[in-house]
Amino acid sequence: MRTTLEDLQARLLAGPIPAAEVMAFALYDPAHGYYRRASGPWGFEGKDYYTALDLGPLLGQALAVRLEAAWERLGRPPDFIALEPGAGRGWLGRDLLAAITGDFAQALKYVHRDDNPAARSAAETALAPFLAEGRARFVSEAEPLEPFDGCVFSNELFDALPAQPWKWDGARWNREVLTASGPEWHPFDHAESAAWFAARSDGLEPGDGSVWCEALPAVAGALAGALRRGLFLAIDYGDHAANLLAKGADLRRYKGHTVDGKWAEELGACDLTADVDFTRLQAVLEGRGLAEVSHHHLSRWIRTHAPLADWEAAWQDLDTPTRLKRMENLLQLTMPGMMGERFRVLEGWKD
């Protein structure tokens, strides 16, 4: 039976609910979920948060360079599928498609996969010319993925999967739960996460903790399994497992461009996210047959793969306001303390 807000309140009277279950309800419940609303949360004034895509097209243009290199490595196949799960408004796909030219533009077919109603509506507008040309299409999350050659790429997909916070008190692990009186930490034995955390620490200290995403192997594994040959690329908040443990990673709430740890408040009206354990994501992908898996700050990835000198030369012909926007976009993606340092890019290859 479908969960409702009343069901959640009744469950709280019966006992505590793990934070991961609350996050799943708050984001994805068909009636009350934040990602099932008719209006989208992305943007600036009146919205909850912005992404790299709101700053300009450079992330999509850098992705175009990277995907063309993958296409060349595959031997320039006539069909190169670029699947974006959690594709949101389709802006990354739009910027990617607008940036590619020549034979690669003929080969690449962009696939948008996101059941968020607001995302689908916005993507229909953003991708309209490419849909009309047959260069883009939509698939639902319920559709099975047929094996393909090309690329799986995502932007802020894994940080939106329900995650369970854990904290070490010096003797045992405690998980965060929601009770009728608010969030609390309760002792609980979860052997799999406890073994993972212990193996990624030189010695646990009271207060160490991280988040555990139960769905990570299934989601990442299904995407990697559909990729027959090509590139797997994920852009997300997160860090190495050891670093997350040391800082005590937790759930975050985004509302009105303010971020805090009040994840249990205004459920369904706020975005909830969690850091991605990139060490675990890498291990999952390697277990699914990917090689050359590594992850770095987005800023380093941009500086490595984007044709920065060519971009800056081309910008000289733009009008001043547009040129300044491009420079600001680049600085956000590459300078210390900016967005490029808060995100990481994981890449792996399957052959």
Rosetta blueprint (number, residue, H / E / L):
1 M L
2 R L
3 T L
4 T L
5 L H
6 E H
7 D H
8 L H
9 Q H
10 A H
11 R H
12 L H
13 L H
14 A H
15 G L
16 P L
17 I E
18 P E
19 A H
20 A H
21 E H
22 V H
23 M H
24 A H
25 F H
26 A H
27 L H
28 Y H
29 D L
30 P L
31 A L
32 H L
33 G L
34 Y H
35 Y H
36 R H
37 R L
38 A L
39 S L
40 G L
41 P L
42 W E
43 G L
44 F L
45 E L
46 G L
47 K L
48 D L
49 Y E
50 Y L
51 T L
52 A H
53 L H
54 D H
55 L H
56 G L
57 P L
58 L H
59 L H
60 G H
61 Q H
62 A H
63 L H
64 A H
65 V H
66 R H
67 L H
68 E H
69 A H
70 A H
71 W H
72 E H
73 R H
74 L L
75 G L
76 R L
77 P L
78 P L
79 D L
80 F E
81 I E
82 A E
83 L E
84 E E
85 P E
86 G L
87 A L
88 G L
89 R L
90 G L
91 W H
92 L H
93 G H
94 R H
95 D H
96 L H
97 L H
98 A H
99 A H
100 I L
101 T L
102 G H
103 D H
104 F H
105 A H
106 Q H
107 A H
108 L E
109 K E
110 Y E
111 V E
112 H E
113 R E
114 D L
115 D L
116 N L
117 P H
118 A H
119 A H
120 R H
121 S H
122 A H
123 A H
124 E H
125 T H
126 A H
127 L L
128 A H
129 P H
130 F H
131 L H
132 A H
133 E L
134 G L
135 R L
136 A E
137 R E
138 F E
139 V E
140 S L
141 E L
142 A L
143 E L
144 P L
145 L L
146 E L
147 P L
148 F E
149 D E
150 G E
151 C E
152 V E
153 F E
154 S E
155 N E
156 E L
157 L L
158 F H
159 D H
160 A H
161 L L
162 P L
163 A L
164 Q E
165 P E
166 W E
167 K E
168 W E
169 D L
170 G L
171 A L
172 R L
173 W E
174 N E
175 R E
176 E E
177 V E
178 L E
179 T E
180 A L
181 S L
182 G E
183 P E
184 E E
185 W E
186 H E
187 P E
188 F L
189 D L
190 H L
191 A H
192 E H
193 S H
194 A H
195 A H
196 W H
197 F H
198 A H
199 A H
200 R L
201 S L
202 D L
203 G L
204 L L
205 E L
206 P L
207 G L
208 D L
209 G E
210 S E
211 V E
212 W E
213 C L
214 E L
215 A L
216 L H
217 P H
218 A H
219 V H
220 A H
221 G H
222 A H
223 L H
224 A H
225 G H
226 A H
227 L E
228 R E
229 R E
230 G E
231 L E
232 F E
233 L E
234 A E
235 I E
236 D E
237 Y E
238 G E
239 D E
240 H L
241 A H
242 A H
243 N H
244 L H
245 L H
246 A H
247 K H
248 G L
249 A L
250 D L
251 L E
252 R E
253 R E
254 Y E
255 K E
256 G L
257 H L
258 T E
259 V E
260 D E
261 G L
262 K L
263 W L
264 A L
265 E L
266 E L
267 L L
268 G L
269 A L
270 C L
271 D E
272 L E
273 T E
274 A E
275 D L
276 V E
277 D E
278 F H
279 T H
280 R H
281 L H
282 Q H
283 A H
284 V H
285 L H
286 E H
287 G H
288 R L
289 G L
290 L L
291 A E
292 E E
293 V E
294 S E
295 H E
296 H E
297 H E
298 L H
299 S H
300 R H
301 W H
302 I H
303 R H
304 T H
305 H H
306 A L
307 P L
308 L H
309 A H
310 D H
311 W H
312 E H
313 A H
314 A H
315 W H
316 Q L
317 D L
318 L L
319 D L
320 T H
321 P H
322 T H
323 R H
324 L H
325 K H
326 R H
327 M H
328 E H
329 N H
330 L H
331 L H
332 Q H
333 L H
334 T H
335 M L
336 P L
337 G L
338 M L
339 M H
340 G H
341 E H
342 R H
343 F E
344 R E
345 V E
346 L E
347 E E
348 G E
349 W E
350 K E
351 D L
